[in-house]
Amino acid sequence: MKIFYDNVSKEYKYPLSKNDVTYLRNIVEQDIWERIRHVRFGCNTKTTQEGRIVQKGRFYDIRINFCLNGSRTLILSEQKEYLNNISKFGGRIELSERFVYWKEDDAKRYGIFLLLHEIGHIKYCESRLGGKMQGKTTNAEEQYCDNFAFEGLKKL
């Protein structure tokens, strides 16, 4: 697996290091881990997606769109589930400012959650969809991926 970081200006930082990502190998099944071709971290403020997965034949590319500007990130959605997850991880939501304020450790845990959630999509695809991703995900798949990510966090 290759890990990439988009170049960002010096006021931005990514909460997960390459070592943090590599450590997850200890809690993700080997056959799933080996299917991940790339993990790319980016900082796109013009999207509402924090994570995305693309299938490339037998392999998968993961994109995580989560970086801090100082100690804050933009609020990407006002959906209740999104805001609840941020609160669960210690993000302080300021709707009037359109920002979430993070402590460094909380942002790292949330970043790990996002990555594990995307890995959960791979596991779901491989175990329930015959290894072929479908276009739009279902609520059942999203719940499966959240559960996979929360279970993974417990193992850290």
Secondary structure as UniProt FT lines:
FT   STRAND          2..5
FT   TURN            10..11
FT   STRAND          12..13
FT   HELIX           18..23
FT   HELIX           24..26
FT   HELIX           30..33
FT   TURN            34..35
FT   STRAND          36..42
FT   TURN            45..46
FT   STRAND          51..56
FT   TURN            57..58
FT   STRAND          59..65
FT   STRAND          68..69
FT   TURN            70..71
FT   STRAND          72..74
FT   HELIX           80..88
FT   TURN            89..90
FT   STRAND          92..94
FT   TURN            95..98
FT   STRAND          99..101
FT   HELIX           104..128
FT   TURN            130..131
FT   HELIX           139..154
//
